[in-house]
Amino acid sequence: MPTLAVFYGIAIKMYSEKGERHHLPHLHAEYGDEETVIALETGEVLEGFIPKNKMKLVDAWMEIHKEELMENWNLLYNGEEFFRIEPLR
């Protein structure tokens, strides 16, 4: 699964799951052994869990990079190359 960014121990990953479990644009945020799946358009947690303080960082990062995330989703959905996104600093 392509890694878009890594910050504060959180890895943000995305891949297109045509016809799979989540039928809407989303990303995977991994922290340690924990993982959560988050809808891009609403920020809703679709499944999983990461600690609340890390989730706040992911939410802030997603808000800053909303357009880039959708752009990457569309690229991956069409089988094209993704691009990395600036991490939170």
C-alpha positions in Angstrom: 0.0 0.0 0.0 1.6 3.3 -1.0 2.7 5.6 1.8 1.7 9.2 1.3 3.3 10.7 4.4 4.8 9.8 7.8 4.7 12.2 10.8 4.9 11.7 14.5 5.0 8.0 14.2 1.9 7.9 12.0 2.0 6.4 8.5 -0.6 7.6 6.1 -1.3 5.1 3.3 -3.8 4.9 0.5 -4.7 2.5 -2.3 -7.8 2.2 -4.5 -10.0 -0.7 -3.6 -12.1 -1.1 -6.7 -15.1 -3.2 -5.8 -13.7 -3.9 -2.4 -14.8 -3.2 1.2 -14.8 0.6 1.2 -16.4 2.1 -1.8 -15.6 5.7 -1.1 -12.4 7.7 -1.0 -10.5 6.9 2.2 -7.0 6.6 3.7 -5.4 4.3 6.3 -3.6 5.8 9.2 -1.3 3.4 11.1 0.3 4.1 14.4 2.3 1.2 16.0 0.1 -1.9 15.8 -3.1 0.2 15.5 -4.8 1.2 12.2 -7.9 3.2 11.3 -9.6 3.8 8.0 -10.9 7.4 7.5 -13.3 8.7 4.8 -11.6 11.6 2.9 -14.7 13.7 2.3 -16.2 13.6 5.8 -13.3 12.6 8.1 -15.5 9.8 9.5 -13.7 6.8 10.9 -14.9 3.8 8.9 -13.2 1.2 11.0 -10.3 0.7 13.4 -8.7 2.9 16.0 -5.6 5.0 16.8 -5.0 6.9 20.0 -7.1 10.1 20.3 -4.1 12.5 20.3 -2.7 10.9 17.1 -6.2 11.0 15.5 -6.3 14.8 16.1 -3.0 15.1 14.2 -4.4 13.1 11.3 -7.6 15.2 11.2 -5.5 18.4 11.1 -3.2 17.0 8.4 -6.2 15.8 6.3 -7.8 19.3 6.5 -4.6 20.9 5.3 -4.2 18.5 2.4 -7.8 17.7 1.4 -7.3 18.5 -2.3 -4.0 16.6 -2.6 -5.6 13.6 -0.9 -8.5 13.5 -3.4 -6.0 14.0 -6.3 -4.0 11.0 -5.1 -7.2 8.9 -4.7 -8.2 9.7 -8.3 -4.7 8.8 -9.5 -4.6 5.5 -7.7 -8.1 4.7 -8.7 -7.1 5.1 -12.4 -4.0 3.0 -11.9 -1.6 6.0 -12.1 1.4 6.9 -9.9 0.7 8.6 -6.6 2.7 11.5 -5.1 3.9 12.0 -1.5 2.3 14.7 0.6 4.2 17.1 2.9 4.0 15.7 6.5 3.0 17.6 9.6 5.9 19.3 11.3 
